[in-house]
Amino acid sequence: MVTPSPLKITLVPVWAGGADELNPLYVSPASGKPSQMLDAVTGGEKGVRFADGCGGALAVDSSGLTVTALQITPQCTVRASVGNFTELQSAPFGITSRENAGE
């Protein structure tokens, strides 16, 4: 059984030289003001939406900005829409119980 808790999701810009993990575009659940880059690309949080890419293992709140793990699954992805970029997808990851998290 998974205790539902919000997942930390970080959107990073990818430039010709690679991903810029030091200057994230957005981190969910959010706190504080959106980054200047997010404002420039999407007009702020209103241009960001997440979706379940795991066949029901994730729940996305009504704002589309907070993703919660609901059940254990060996392979999962989060889909995202960021401004005009509507077909984004995370790298695959698994959802495990806390007891198995260290294995």
C-alpha positions in Angstrom: 0.0 0.0 0.0 1.3 3.4 -0.9 0.6 6.3 1.4 -0.5 9.1 -1.1 2.0 11.9 -1.0 2.9 14.6 -3.6 5.8 13.8 -5.8 8.6 16.3 -6.3 8.7 17.1 -10.0 11.3 19.3 -11.5 11.1 20.7 -15.0 14.5 21.7 -16.3 15.3 23.5 -19.6 17.3 21.5 -22.1 19.7 23.6 -24.3 22.0 22.6 -27.1 24.6 21.9 -24.4 22.3 19.7 -22.3 20.0 19.9 -19.4 20.3 22.9 -17.1 19.6 21.3 -13.7 21.0 24.2 -11.8 18.2 26.6 -13.1 15.0 24.6 -13.0 12.0 26.0 -14.9 9.5 24.8 -12.4 9.4 22.6 -9.2 6.1 21.0 -8.1 4.7 21.3 -5.5 5.5 25.0 -6.0 6.4 27.5 -3.4 7.2 31.2 -4.0 7.0 33.0 -7.3 7.5 31.3 -10.7 10.9 31.7 -12.3 11.4 34.5 -14.8 12.1 31.9 -17.5 8.8 30.1 -16.7 6.9 33.5 -17.0 8.6 34.2 -20.3 7.9 30.7 -21.8 4.4 30.0 -20.5 3.1 33.1 -18.7 3.6 31.4 -15.3 2.0 28.4 -13.7 -1.1 28.7 -15.9 1.0 27.3 -18.8 2.1 24.1 -16.9 0.0 21.0 -16.5 0.9 17.4 -15.5 -0.8 14.2 -16.4 -0.7 10.5 -15.3 1.5 8.4 -17.6 1.1 5.3 -15.4 -2.3 4.0 -16.1 -3.9 5.3 -12.9 -0.9 4.9 -10.5 -0.7 8.7 -10.3 -3.4 11.3 -9.4 -3.1 14.9 -10.6 -5.0 17.5 -8.6 -7.6 19.8 -10.2 -5.0 22.5 -10.8 -2.9 20.1 -12.9 0.2 21.1 -10.9 0.5 18.5 -8.0 1.0 14.8 -8.7 0.5 12.2 -6.1 1.5 8.5 -6.2 -1.4 6.2 -5.5 -0.1 2.7 -6.0 3.1 0.7 -6.5 4.2 0.2 -10.1 7.5 -0.9 -11.6 7.4 1.6 -14.5 5.8 4.9 -14.6 6.1 8.3 -16.3 4.7 11.8 -15.8 3.4 13.6 -18.9 3.7 17.4 -19.0 2.5 20.3 -21.1 4.6 23.4 -20.7 3.5 26.3 -22.9 3.6 25.2 -26.5 5.5 22.0 -25.6 2.6 19.6 -25.2 4.1 16.2 -25.6 6.7 16.1 -22.8 7.4 13.0 -20.7 9.6 12.2 -17.8 12.2 9.5 -17.8 10.7 6.2 -16.6 10.7 5.6 -12.8 9.2 3.1 -10.4 6.9 3.6 -7.4 7.8 1.4 -4.4 6.7 1.1 -0.9 8.8 2.8 1.8 10.0 -0.6 3.0 11.4 -1.5 -0.4 12.8 2.0 -1.2 16.3 1.1 -0.2 16.5 -2.2 -2.1 
